[in-house]
Amino acid sequence: MAGFASAAEAVAVRLVELSRSTTGAAAEVLVTTAGLARDRGLAALVSGRVEAGSGICAATVDAVAELSDMFRASGGITAERVTDLVDVQDRIIARLTGQPEPGVPVPTEPSVLLARDLAPADTATLDPSVVLAIATELGGPTSHTSIIARQLGIPCVVAVPGLEGVLEGMSVLVDGGTGDVVPDPDPKLARERRARSAALAQASASWRGPGATRDGHRVEILANVQDGTGARRAASMPVEGVGLFRTELCFLGADSEPAVERQAEAYAEVFAAMGGRKVVVRTLDAGSDKPLRFVTTPGETNPALGMRGIRIARQHPGMLERQLDAIALAAEQAAGGQVWVMAPMVSTVAEAAAFGALVRDRGLLAGAMIEVPSAALQASGLMRHVDFLSLGTNDLAQYALAADRMVPALSDLTDPWQPALLQLVAMTAAAGLAAGKPVGACGEAAADPLLGCVLIGLGVTSLSMASTAAPAVGAQLSQVDQAQCEEAAAAVLATDHPGDAREAARAVLL
């Protein structure tokens, strides 16, 4: 077992090293994948098989297969981690056998990458200058691979059948905006799509903010970050602040809860990088696809519906309060900064009220994320106890449509253009308008330039996304009037299918 332990630790160290060269969701995925390599449960399964007479490589494969079955049985976001687990397996076996580190071959010229599936760790290390677009047979629109590709600025289309029939060297049109993947496309179609893409790229390159429609309706364009490195990169972009500061990176890989002072250092680094601009902090969203050794609930049959987000406070009294103390301490050190704090996975008015009181006791603005349908349905009640709401459209789509985002056959249900999802968005935005309080969006829907206009038409007041997506969204908004956004929103809500919703928006906005 010494050989397995050494190989697994080497894999973990390598993944953590890679995480330091990136940021955002890419960094988070690499760190969490490193955690899988160090997982004690995996090591125990391998050890048992070695003791029973299996060779170390065979024991690793069998152990990963058993753990993968457990993950699939859990369903929801946990099932997505099977891809990460198999990636860890391949990396460990490569170490054990002295083979090169597995990964995506680096093309010698700009190319389109087609694959059955991609490990998020492989996606995170792609070079956008040579990988111009990605298409995979598996995955969903809110999978980690899709999110990381968007952060890198690489067009990505998932759940595409028949890619095995596309031969190396063929021309392929990949349109990340429409979701089209066309082998050997008609030259006229290709020219039209390239021209449209070039026009958007030119507009994006010249956009400097602040966010507003053509007729002057203000829209905050914000960035999603999770550490000081990401915040510094975002600060160099034309964004007005941070709309989602994921705090999990401070906790990932730790054997015990970090001290208040240690947390405060990590938060203060982000506040300092933003130089007094608005920062919306999301409290710990562990559980489900982000397990932590000291908070994970063993034996959960469906972690996506279990102890995650604000619910962690039920089993770990004091942890939320200590995190809020750390945020308040960091905010005090960053004098003049605008620090807002929101809780993930809020489901009831009572949860919003309790959280709001804790945050306001520390002199900060309190908010709640709308990721659960019950929260959208009770948005007016939540607004009585918090200062703002933020729409997490990835989880809201999954829970509203009861569809695992990693099942390719169900990818149409987790499409962010689903009218049912947008009706929940409209309901939430209306509650904010009635209360005179802001409602932002920080899910992947906010990074789609066309859908961003629809969200503004529905009444959303800010859009937060990977900082690399901000120029395209800001540029698209600057080319339309608020009345067009509202007309597009009404047209979308009148449809019954996500494809029809896209076409309805295009007819008004393009």
N, C-alpha and C positions, 0 to 999 in steps of 0.2 A: 504493500500500500504506500510505501514511501515514494515510489515512482509516480503513482497517481497524484498524491498530494503535491509533489514538486511540480508536475506538469500543470495541474489545475491552478496552483498559485502563480505560475509563470503566465498562464493565459489571463488570469485576473489582473495581474500587474500590467500586462500589455494593453488590455482594454482600458484600464484607468489612465495609462499614458496617452492613449488615443483620445480619451475624453477631454484631456487638457488642451488639445489642439482645436477643439470645436466648442460649441455652446448650445444653449437651448435644449430642445428635445433630443438632439443628437447626443449631447453630453450625457443627458439623463439615461438614455437607452444604453449607452456604453457602460455607464457605472452600474446600472441594474443588471446588465448581462455579466459584468464582473462578479456581482453578487451571486449569480447562479453558479459560476465556477467555484466559488467558495462555499456553496451550500452544504451544510453538514448532513442534510438528508441524502443528497446525492452521494456524498462520500461514504455514508453508512450503507447505502444500497450496493455500491461498488465493493466495499469491504466484505459484505456478506457473500457476494458471489465469488470473490477471490478465495475466501475461506472454504467455499464449497467445491473448489477445484477449477474454476474458470480462469482463463488467461486474463491479464489486465485489460486488454483492448476489448475482448468479448464481454467482460464484466461491465465495462463502461457503456458499451452499446446497449446491453440488456437493461442496465440500471436507468439509462436515459429513456428507453422505451417504456419502462414501468412508470417513471415520473411523468412522461408525456401523456400517458393514458389518464393519470390522475388530473393533470391540467385540463385535458379535453373534457373530462367528466365534470369539472367545475364550471365549464362554460364561460360565457361572457368574456371579459377582457383577459382573464387568466389563460384561456385557451390560446390567446395570441402569443403567449410566451413559449409555446412549443417550438416555434421557429427559432427563438433565441436559444432554447435549450439544445436543439440539434446543432446549432452553430457552435455552442460551447463544446459539445461532444466532439465535433470534427476538429476543433482547435486543440483539444486535449490529446486526441489520438495522434494528431500530427506531431505534437511534442513528444509523445511516447515513442513514436516510430522514427523520429528524426526527419520528418517530411517538412516541406515549406509550409508556412502559415496559409491556411485556406483563405480564399477571398475571390473577389471578382477580378478577372484578368483586365489589366489596364490596356485600353486600345491605343494604337499608335497614331490614330487620326480621329477627329471628331466623329462620334458614332451614337447610334441609338441602342440602348441596352434592353434586350428582351430576355425574360426569364420566367420560369414557372413561379418562383417566389424569390424574395431577397430577404436575407437576415437584416434587421435594422442596423446591426453593427457594420455590415458591409455597405449599406446605403450611406451611413454616416461618414464613410471614408472616401466617397466618390469625388472625383474632380469635375466640377461643372464645366470646365473649359474643354474637356474631351468627351464627357458623357452628356449629350445634349438633351436627352429625354429617356424616360424609363416606361416600360409597359410590362406588367406581370399577369399571369393567369390567375393567381390567387390574390388574397388580400382584400381589404375594404377601403372605402374613401377616407376613413378616419383611422386607419391602421398606422402604426409607428413608421412604416416605410413611407407612406404617403406624406405624413407630417414632416418627416426629416427631409424628403425630397423637396417639399415646398420651402422649407427653411433654407435649403441650399440653392433655391432658385431653379431647380430642374423640373420641367414638366413631367408629370407622372400620371399614368392611367392604369388602374388595377382592375382585376376581375375580367380580363379580356380572354375569351375562349379562342382556341385555334392558333396560338402563337407558335406552336411547334412546326406549323406549316410555312413559316417565314424563314427563308434561307439566308445564311450569312452573305452579305454583300448586296442584298436587295435594298431598294429605296423604301423607306417607311415614313409615313406622315403620322406624327403623334401630336395631337392637339389637346393640351392639358385643360383648356377652357371648355371645350365641348365634350371631352371624353372619347374622341374619335381616334382609332388606330387603323390606318389604311395602308396595307402593303401595296407597293407599286402604284402609287396614286396617279390619277390623271394630272398631267402637267399644269393644266389651267387651275385645277383645285389647289394644287400645291403652291402655285404662285399667289393665289388669292389669300391663302392662309398665311403664307410667309409675309406678304405685304401687311396684313392686319397685325401680325405679331411684331413686325418691325415698327409699325406706327405706334403701337402701345409701348414698345421698348423705348422709342424716342421720346414719347411724352413722359414716361417714367423717369428717364434720365434727366429731364429738365425740370421735374417737379421738385419744389423745395419747401412746400408747406406754407402756412399751416393748412390743415384739412378744411375744405369748404366746397360747397357746390358752386356752380358757375354764377348763381345769383346771390352768393354770399351767405348761405345757410351754413353755420359753423358745425363742423364734425371733428371731434378729437381723433387723431390718428396716433395710436399708441403701440408699444412693442411688448411682446411676451419675452421674459428673460427668466433665468433661474440662478444666476451667479454674477459676481462682479465683472468677470470677463465679458459675459453677454451684455451686461448693462453698459459697459464701456463701448462695445461695438454699436449698440443701439443708440447711444448718445451721439455717435458720429453720423447717424441717419436723420432725415427730416421728420422725426417723431416728437410728440409733445410730452412724452413721459412713458411710463410703464403701466399697461393695463392689466398685466398678469405677471406677478413675481411668484414663481413656483418655489416654495421653500424646501422641497424634499431633498435637494442635493446636500443640504447641511446635515441631513439625517442618514442618507443612504450609506450603507457599509458600516455604520456604527454599531457596536455591540450594546450600547446603552444610550440613553437620552443625553444629548449634548447639554452642557451647563448653559445657564442663561447668558453668561458672559461670552461663551463661545458662539452661541447663536447670534448674539448682538453684533459681534464682529463681522459675521457673514452678511447680515442685513445692512449694516452700516456701509459696507463696501458698495452695495448696490445704490443706496441712497446718495452716497458721495459721488458715484459715477454719473448720476443723473443731475447733479448740480442744482438741486432745489426744485426740479420738475416733479410733477405728480408721479407717485409710485403706489400702485394698488397691490397689496401683499395678500396672497392666499395662504391661509393657515394650512397646517400639515394635511395633505391628502394621501396618507398611507393606506395600505390595504389594497385589495384587488390586484392590479398589475404593478404596484409599488410596495411590495412587502418589506417590512422592517423587522429585524430580529427581536426587538424589544416591544413591539406592539401588535405583531401579526397574531390573529386568532387561529389556533390550530384546528383542523377538522372542519372548516367551513365548507359546506357543500356547494355554495355559490358565492364566492367572495365579492363579486360585483354587486350583489344585493346584501352584503353583510356589513361588517364593522370597518367602514372606510370613511374618510372625510371627518366631518364634525362628530360622527358617531364614536370615534375613538375615545372621546372624552368620557363616554359611559363606562368604559372598562379601565381607563387610566386617569383617575381623578388628579387634577393639578397640572397635567401636561399642557393642556391648552392655555391655562393661566400663565404658566411659565413661558410659553412661547410669546404670548401677548406682552409679558413683562420685557422680554428680549427685544421685541419690535419697538415698544415704547422707549426703551433705553437707547436703541439705535437711532430712533427718530429724534430724541433729545440731543444726541450727539451731532446729528445732521440738522442743525438749527436752520429754520426757514424752509425746510422741505415739506412737501405736501404728502403725507402718509395716510393712505386709506387701507383698511383691513377688511377682508371678506372671508367668510367661511364656506368651504365646499360641501356639497351634498346636503344642504338644508332641505328638510322635507315638510316641516310644520311651522306654524306661526310661533308656537312656544319655543322652538329651537332658535328662531330668529330673534325673539325677544330676549332670551337668556344671553345669546352671543352679543347682541347689541349693547346690553347693559355692561358686559365685561369690557368691551372695547371702549365704550364712552367713559367708563371709570378711569381709563388710562389716557383720556384726552385725545383720542383718535376718532376718525370717522369710521362708522361700521357699515358693512354691506353683507349681502348674501348672494351666493351663486344660485342661478336657476338651472339646475341639471336634472331635476326630478319633476315629472309632470305635476305632482301635487303642489310644488312650489309655484309653478306658473299659474295654476288654478287659484292659488291663494295669494297672488302677488300683491293685491291691494292690502291684505292683512299684514304681509311681511313689511310693506312700506311704512306701516305705523311704527315700526321698531328699528328700522335701519335707515341709513342715509342714501343708499344706492343699491342697485341690483346689477348683476353681471351674468349674462347668458353664456353658459358652457354648452355650445350647440352639439359637440361630439357626444357627450353623455346624454344630453336631452333627447337626441335623435334615437339613441340606442334604447333608452328606457321608454320613450313614447311609442315607438314602433315595435317594442319587444323583439328586437332583432340583434343577434350577435354580430358585431361589426367585422368579425374575422371569417364569417361564412360567405364565400364569394357568391353563392346562389341567392343570398339575401342582401347583396350590396345595394340594390335599388331601394330597399327599405331604410337604409342608413344614409341615403343621399341627402345632403343638407338642403336640397331644393324640395324636399317632401312637403306638400302643402300642409299636412297636419302639424309638422314641426313648426312651420312658419306661422301657423295660427296660434300656437303657444307663444311664439315670439311676439306676435301682435298683441296678445292678451297682456303679456308682461309689460310691453312698452306703453300700452294704454294706462296701466296702473301707475307707471312712472309719471306720465304726463298729468294724470289726475292729481297726483301727490306733489307735483312740481319738483321731482327728484330724478336724477339721471339713471339711465339704463344702458349699460354697455354690452358689447358682445366680444368674447375673447376666445371662442371656439374657432375651428378651421373655417367656418362659414365667413368669418370676418375677413379672411385673406383672399377671398374670391372677389375681384373687382366688380363684377356685375352683381353678384349677390350682396356685396357690401352696399351698393346703391339701393337695393330692395330693402335691406335692413334699415337704412336711414329713412326710407319711405314709410316703413312700419312704425317709426318713432324712436328707434335706437339712437342714442346720442354720441356714442363713441365706438370705435372699432379698434381692437387690439390683435396683433398678429406677429409672426416672425418679422423682425425688422427688415429683412430683405424683401418682404412682400409689400411694405408700406408705400414705396413710390408708385407701384402699379395701381394700388387701391386709391391713393390720393389723386393720381392723374385722372383716373376714370371719373371720380367724383367731380373734379374740376371741369369736366366737359358736359355735365348735365345740370339741369335746374332741379330745385327741390320738388317742384310740381311734377316733373318727370319721374322722380323717385317715388312719389306718392302714387302716381298713375301706374307705374310698374308694380308696386306693392299690391294695389287693388287687383290688377290683372292676374298676378301670381296667385293670390288668395282665391280667385274664382276658378282655378284649375283643379284637376283631380289627379294629376300625375306629374312627377318631377321633370320629365322631359317636356311636357307642355308648359310647366312653370318657367323653365329656361327660355323656351321660345317666346313666351308672353313677355318676359323681361327684355329679351333682345329686340322685339318689335318696337318697344317704347324707348329703349335707352341707346340703341346702336343705329 
